[in-house]
Amino acid sequence: MGEKTTNISIRIPDDYRKRLQLQADKKGISFNAHIMRVLEIHLMNSGFGPTSLSSESGRLFQIRCEPYLDNVDETTWAFFIDEPKYEKERAYYLIGIGRTILRDWQVKDKATVSKEVGLALLRFYNKKGYDIDRLVWNQYPGPDNDGRRVLQVAEVPETLEEFFEQLLNEKWVDKFLSHDEKSQDLRRGRPESALFR
């Protein structure tokens, strides 16, 4: 079942309507769908709506997440990094927490805590000045694992609260992180000509 909607009437200058209709036609979507996307991007930029981050360079990223893995070794979420301005997925990361941390932190809701830790890490990297579509971790070998990060017990403090405080105060260090010149979608083969289309 879809979200509840409300019909409203708005008055906008004819020039705006024509420009918005041209943009919608160019994208091959309805006028209404285009207006909704413009509003969603505005809400993200102003701190409302879906989870989003603005980089130091002024780029807006939307973060979508889904549960990925929950077994005896780790609880991991998939984080999709989209750039709404171009309607492109720029990166796809797997961020998780090892079972020993979850046990030491006495976590009851592994899924929720793992998701919040992943989002906190992405905010932390963004705050440190990294474009979050260019992150690379060398924790696991192979080019397909450059977007995989699983926190282990030796890397974090004794409590979840201390870890969040370290992230907030930019005191934590990720020894596996590097920052590439290219976004992950380009490293994985998207042609540059499609970057801003």
C-alpha positions as CSV (number, residue, x, y, z in Angstrom):
1,M,0.0,0.0,0.0
2,G,1.4,3.4,-1.0
3,E,1.9,6.5,1.2
4,K,-1.2,8.6,2.0
5,T,-1.5,11.5,-0.4
6,T,-3.3,14.8,-0.4
7,N,-4.5,16.8,-3.4
8,I,-3.6,20.4,-3.3
9,S,-3.7,23.3,-5.8
10,I,-0.8,25.6,-6.1
11,R,-0.4,28.7,-8.3
12,I,3.0,29.1,-10.0
13,P,4.2,31.4,-12.7
14,D,3.7,30.0,-16.2
15,D,7.4,30.2,-16.9
16,Y,8.1,27.8,-14.0
17,R,5.4,25.4,-15.1
18,K,6.8,25.3,-18.6
19,R,10.4,24.7,-17.4
20,L,9.2,22.0,-15.0
21,Q,7.2,20.3,-17.7
22,L,10.2,20.4,-20.1
23,Q,12.4,18.8,-17.4
24,A,9.8,16.1,-16.7
25,D,9.4,15.4,-20.5
26,K,13.2,15.2,-20.9
27,K,13.3,12.6,-18.0
28,G,10.3,10.7,-19.4
29,I,8.3,11.1,-16.2
30,S,5.0,12.7,-15.3
31,F,4.8,16.4,-14.2
32,N,3.6,15.3,-10.8
33,A,6.5,12.8,-10.3
34,H,9.0,15.5,-11.3
35,I,7.5,18.0,-8.8
36,M,7.7,15.4,-6.0
37,R,11.3,14.8,-6.8
38,V,12.1,18.5,-6.7
39,L,10.4,18.8,-3.3
40,E,12.2,15.7,-2.0
41,I,15.6,17.1,-3.0
42,H,14.7,20.5,-1.4
43,L,13.7,18.7,1.8
44,M,16.9,16.7,1.9
45,N,18.9,19.9,1.4
46,S,17.1,21.6,4.3
47,G,17.6,18.6,6.7
48,F,14.2,17.0,6.3
49,G,13.1,13.9,4.3
50,P,15.2,10.9,3.6
51,T,18.7,10.5,5.1
52,S,21.0,12.8,3.4
53,L,24.5,14.4,3.6
54,S,26.0,17.5,2.0
55,S,29.7,17.2,1.3
56,E,32.2,20.1,1.9
57,S,32.2,20.5,-1.9
58,G,28.5,21.2,-1.8
59,R,27.3,17.9,-3.3
60,L,24.1,16.4,-1.9
61,F,24.0,12.6,-1.3
62,Q,20.9,10.5,-0.4
63,I,21.6,7.4,1.6
64,R,19.3,4.4,1.3
65,C,19.9,1.3,3.4
66,E,18.7,-2.3,3.5
67,P,19.6,-5.2,5.8
68,Y,22.2,-7.4,4.1
69,L,23.6,-10.1,6.4
70,D,22.8,-11.2,10.0
71,N,24.6,-14.3,11.0
72,V,26.8,-15.5,13.9
73,D,29.8,-13.6,12.6
74,E,28.4,-10.1,11.8
75,T,25.3,-8.0,11.2
76,T,25.8,-5.9,8.1
77,W,23.7,-3.3,6.2
78,A,23.9,-2.3,2.5
79,F,24.2,1.5,2.1
80,F,23.3,2.9,-1.3
81,I,24.8,6.4,-1.9
82,D,22.8,8.3,-4.5
83,E,23.3,11.8,-6.0
84,P,19.8,13.1,-6.4
85,K,20.8,16.0,-8.6
86,Y,21.7,13.5,-11.4
87,E,19.5,10.7,-10.2
88,K,22.5,8.3,-10.1
89,E,23.7,5.7,-7.6
90,R,27.3,6.7,-6.9
91,A,28.4,4.0,-4.5
92,Y,27.2,0.8,-2.7
93,Y,28.8,-0.1,0.6
94,L,28.4,-3.0,3.0
95,I,29.0,-1.8,6.6
96,G,28.7,-4.1,9.5
97,I,29.6,-5.0,13.1
98,G,31.4,-8.1,14.2
99,R,29.6,-10.4,16.7
100,T,32.1,-9.8,19.5
101,I,31.5,-6.1,19.5
102,L,27.7,-6.6,19.6
103,R,28.2,-9.0,22.6
104,D,30.6,-6.7,24.4
105,W,28.3,-3.7,23.8
106,Q,25.4,-5.8,25.1
107,V,23.3,-5.0,22.1
108,K,19.8,-6.4,22.1
109,D,18.6,-5.1,18.7
110,K,21.5,-5.9,16.4
111,A,19.8,-4.8,13.2
112,T,18.9,-1.3,14.5
113,V,22.3,-0.7,16.1
114,S,24.2,-1.9,13.0
115,K,22.2,0.5,10.8
116,E,22.7,3.5,13.1
117,V,26.5,2.7,13.4
118,G,26.7,2.5,9.6
119,L,24.9,5.9,9.2
120,A,27.1,7.4,11.9
121,L,30.3,6.2,10.2
122,L,29.1,7.8,6.9
123,R,28.4,11.1,8.7
124,F,31.8,10.8,10.3
125,Y,33.7,10.3,7.0
126,N,31.7,13.2,5.4
127,K,32.5,15.5,8.4
128,K,36.2,14.6,7.9
129,G,36.0,16.0,4.4
130,Y,35.7,12.8,2.4
131,D,33.2,12.6,-0.5
132,I,31.2,9.6,0.6
133,D,31.0,8.2,-3.0
134,R,34.8,7.8,-3.1
135,L,35.5,5.7,0.0
136,V,37.6,2.6,-0.3
137,W,38.4,0.1,2.5
138,N,41.3,-2.4,2.2
139,Q,40.0,-4.6,5.0
140,Y,39.2,-7.5,2.6
141,P,41.2,-8.3,-0.6
142,G,39.9,-7.9,-4.1
143,P,38.4,-5.1,-6.1
144,D,34.8,-6.2,-5.4
145,N,35.4,-5.7,-1.6
146,D,36.6,-2.1,-1.8
147,G,33.2,-1.1,-0.4
148,R,33.0,-3.6,2.4
149,R,33.8,-2.7,6.0
150,V,33.1,-4.8,9.1
151,L,34.1,-3.3,12.5
152,Q,36.0,-5.7,14.8
153,V,36.5,-5.5,18.5
154,A,40.1,-4.3,18.5
155,E,39.1,-1.1,16.7
156,V,36.3,0.3,18.9
157,P,36.0,1.4,22.6
158,E,34.2,-0.7,25.2
159,T,30.8,0.9,24.8
160,L,28.5,2.0,22.0
161,E,28.1,5.4,23.7
162,E,31.9,5.9,23.7
163,F,32.1,5.0,20.0
164,F,29.4,7.4,19.1
165,E,31.2,10.1,21.1
166,Q,34.5,9.4,19.4
167,L,32.8,9.7,16.0
168,L,31.0,12.9,17.0
169,N,34.3,14.5,18.2
170,E,36.2,13.1,15.2
171,K,38.6,11.2,17.5
172,W,38.2,7.8,15.9
173,V,40.6,6.6,13.2
174,D,39.7,4.1,10.5
175,K,43.0,2.3,9.6
176,F,41.4,0.6,6.6
177,L,40.0,3.7,4.9
178,S,41.4,5.5,1.9
179,H,39.8,8.0,-0.5
180,D,39.9,7.6,-4.2
181,E,40.0,10.3,-6.9
182,K,37.0,8.7,-8.6
183,S,33.6,7.7,-7.3
184,Q,32.9,4.0,-6.9
185,D,30.5,4.0,-9.9
186,L,33.3,5.1,-12.1
187,R,35.8,2.7,-10.6
188,R,33.3,-0.1,-11.3
189,G,32.9,0.8,-15.0
190,R,30.2,3.5,-15.4
191,P,31.5,5.7,-18.3
192,E,32.2,9.3,-17.4
193,S,29.9,10.4,-20.2
194,A,27.0,9.0,-18.2
195,L,28.1,10.7,-15.0
196,F,26.0,13.9,-15.3
197,R,23.2,12.7,-17.6
